[in-house]
Amino acid sequence: MGSQCCSEQEEVNPYSKKLIRASFMEVLDKKGNPSSNKQGIIKIYDVENGVSNTFPVKFSYFKTLDSVSQLSVGNFIFLCGEQGSFDSGSAFIRFDIAAPVKSVTILVNSIFRHFKPSMCNFKKDFIITTGGKNNLNCEIFHKTSNKWRKLAELPEERYGAALVNDDLTDSVYLIGGYNSTTKSYCKTVLKLNLKTGVNWETILVTNSTYISRAFFAIVNPQNTRSVFIFGGQTEEKPSTTDIVEYDFHTKTAALYDYSLNKPSSFDTNTVAEFDNNMFIKDDDNIIHKISRREAKC
């Protein structure tokens, strides 16, 4: 199905070969008709052998995943989002696809309520959660202690943005997103240094129009200073076929000649890698295969 782009990435573990996504499916009544009930499930697609597995899961507080963000880290998938009538915080749960008993672990609620926040893993033992719809709050979760602490607020709303980590510089970057106050897609990158930064730094981007989008897929290759952006919503289109590379060092965005086979947006960033190929699943559950081996850089 695919397009081509280039860069190298080391394979971290076998679970990097799997597309993992939480969702709900309809439950049929005794007559075979859709009922009002829905079953929570975890879908896993192994891109190496083409095998799919589906596990029924009780998501506890979540009756819908409209407000929930998902983050895959190794064999774990974390879900965080606003749900129910909590006075504060968002429900935060973890699912281990390698565990013999397929059930979720309910972790401590986040400090703030988040409607579909941006999330990333940081230095293996942390998860950072930022903003969301109409939200500037940011926080960091320590997996070992099972505790949250506050981080600096965002300078502006960035709904549908992507958060990526740079462990070498102790920093995270927030790219793109939609600002409902200005009614525009953001053209700058925000950077927070977790060691020295008190506030988020705003980075001006060369060819900033290319990162002015929301709800895109993003791949952050190891040992490189670039990220690859796929599709997403823009000022002109509800979904695009774009493939964009953003270079952290030069602060430059570049549009590839190659593109996705169909316009796509990505409510959830579901990515896997195998044999010099990247696999991403869009909102229509179509899997895009992007080859690096045949790329022209």
Buried (B, 14 or more C-beta within 10 A) or exposed (E): EBBBBBBEBEEEEEBBBBBBBBBBEEEEEEEEEEEEEBBBBBBBBBBEEEEEEEBEBEBBBBEEBEBBBBBBBBBBBBBBBBBEEEEEBBBBBBBBBEEEEBEBEEBEBBBBBBBBBBBBBBEEEBBBBBBBBEBBBBBBBEBEEEEBEEBBBBEBBBBBBBBBBBBEBBBBBBBBBBBEEEEEBBBBBBBBBBEEBEEBBEBEBEBBBBBBBBBBBBBBBEEBBBBBBBBBBBEEBEBBBBBBBBBBEEBBBBBBEBBBEBBBBBBBBBBBBBEBBBBBBBEEEEBBBBBBEEBEE
